[in-house]
Every structure is written in structure tokens, then in C-alpha cells.
């Protein structure tokens, strides 16, 4: 049987409580053996260097980050490692279409 897939979109910055909600939802989904795809866009890219998200990417969350958003918000993409993928909106579209559930945190 194929694993369930959860897609998440985070578009709010670090000051917003969505980062805590998203990180906890990712943790719970991983515990439930669900594949998790997280896409950071708009002000959400400001969370790129948050230890919670980087830790989740190290244990199985597939972390995608809008390259254009990083450029616009002057977020450094140096030394991200292979657990983070810089990409565009085509990837977001594929995540939306390929997941069993998709939740946006705006």
C-alpha cells in the first residue's frame, strides 16, 4: 500500500504562530508514517533557517523553498545542504496535485 502524502504551504513570517503549527503538524504526520512536503513561499521563506524546519527536513520532511521569494526577501541560500530544494511554482503545483491532502497556512 502506498503511503499517504501531506502537502503544506507556509507563507507567513517567523513572528506569526503558523510556524509552530506547521512544525508540529509535520512532526505528527511523520510519526503517523505520512510523507510530508513543505513549501515555503512569500514571507514564509523568512523561516528557512528556523531550526525546527531544518530539523524536520533532516528527518524526512521534503522541504521546498521558493527561490524567487528568497531573492525578494534577501534570504541567504548559502550552505542549505541537500535537504532543502530551491525551486519555483511548478513544484508547488506538483505538490498540490500529488498529495492526498494539502493545507495552506497564510
C-alpha positions as CSV (number, residue, x, y, z in Angstrom):
1,X,0.0,0.0,0.0
2,X,1.3,3.5,-0.9
3,X,2.0,5.9,1.9
4,X,-0.3,8.9,2.3
5,X,1.1,12.3,1.3
6,X,0.5,15.6,3.0
7,X,1.4,18.9,1.4
8,X,1.8,22.1,3.4
9,X,2.3,25.7,2.3
10,X,3.7,28.3,4.6
11,X,3.5,31.9,3.5
12,X,3.8,33.8,6.9
13,X,6.9,35.0,8.6
14,X,8.6,33.9,11.8
15,X,6.6,36.3,14.0
16,X,3.3,34.5,13.1
17,X,2.2,31.5,15.1
18,X,1.8,29.4,11.9
19,X,5.4,28.3,12.1
20,X,4.7,26.4,15.3
21,X,1.5,24.9,13.9
22,X,3.2,23.8,10.7
23,X,6.2,22.3,12.5
24,X,4.0,20.3,14.9
25,X,1.8,19.1,12.1
26,X,4.9,17.9,10.3
27,X,6.1,16.1,13.4
28,X,2.8,14.3,13.9
29,X,2.5,13.4,10.2
30,X,6.0,11.8,10.3
31,X,5.0,9.9,13.4
32,X,2.0,8.6,11.5
33,X,4.2,7.4,8.6
34,X,2.9,10.0,6.2
35,X,5.2,11.6,3.6
36,X,5.3,15.4,4.2
37,X,6.0,18.0,1.5
38,X,6.5,21.6,2.9
39,X,6.7,24.6,0.5
40,X,7.8,28.0,1.8
41,X,6.7,31.0,-0.2
42,X,6.4,34.8,0.2
43,X,7.2,35.8,3.8
44,X,7.4,32.0,4.6
45,X,10.9,32.0,3.2
46,X,12.0,34.0,6.2
47,X,11.5,30.8,8.2
48,X,14.1,29.0,6.1
49,X,16.8,29.0,8.7
50,X,14.4,28.1,11.6
51,X,15.9,25.1,13.5
52,X,12.6,23.4,13.7
53,X,12.2,23.3,9.9
54,X,15.8,22.4,9.3
55,X,15.5,19.6,11.9
56,X,12.3,18.3,10.2
57,X,14.0,18.3,6.8
58,X,16.8,16.2,8.3
59,X,14.3,13.5,9.5
60,X,12.2,13.2,6.4
61,X,10.1,16.3,5.6
62,X,10.7,17.3,1.9
63,X,11.4,21.0,2.2
64,X,10.9,23.2,-0.9
65,X,11.6,26.9,-0.9
66,X,10.6,29.5,-3.4
67,X,13.9,30.7,-5.0
68,X,12.2,34.0,-6.1
69,X,10.9,34.6,-2.6
70,X,14.4,34.2,-1.2
71,X,15.7,36.7,-3.7
72,X,12.9,39.2,-2.9
73,X,13.3,38.9,0.9
74,X,17.1,38.7,0.7
75,X,17.2,35.4,2.4
76,X,20.6,33.7,2.1
77,X,20.5,30.3,0.4
78,X,24.2,29.5,1.0
79,X,25.0,26.3,2.8
80,X,21.5,24.9,2.8
81,X,22.6,21.3,2.1
82,X,20.7,18.7,0.1
83,X,17.7,18.5,2.4
84,X,16.4,21.8,1.1
85,X,15.3,22.3,-2.6
86,X,15.1,25.8,-4.1
87,X,12.5,25.8,-6.8
88,X,9.6,27.6,-8.4
89,X,5.8,27.4,-8.6
90,X,5.8,24.4,-10.9
91,X,7.0,22.3,-7.9
92,X,4.2,23.8,-5.7
93,X,1.7,22.9,-8.4
94,X,3.0,19.3,-8.5
95,X,2.8,19.1,-4.7
96,X,-0.8,20.2,-4.7
97,X,-1.7,17.7,-7.4
98,X,0.3,14.8,-6.0
99,X,-0.7,14.9,-2.3
100,X,-3.7,13.3,-0.7
101,X,-4.2,16.4,1.4
102,X,-2.9,20.0,1.0
103,X,-3.1,22.7,3.7
104,X,-2.1,26.3,3.2
105,X,-1.1,28.5,6.2
106,X,-1.4,32.1,5.1
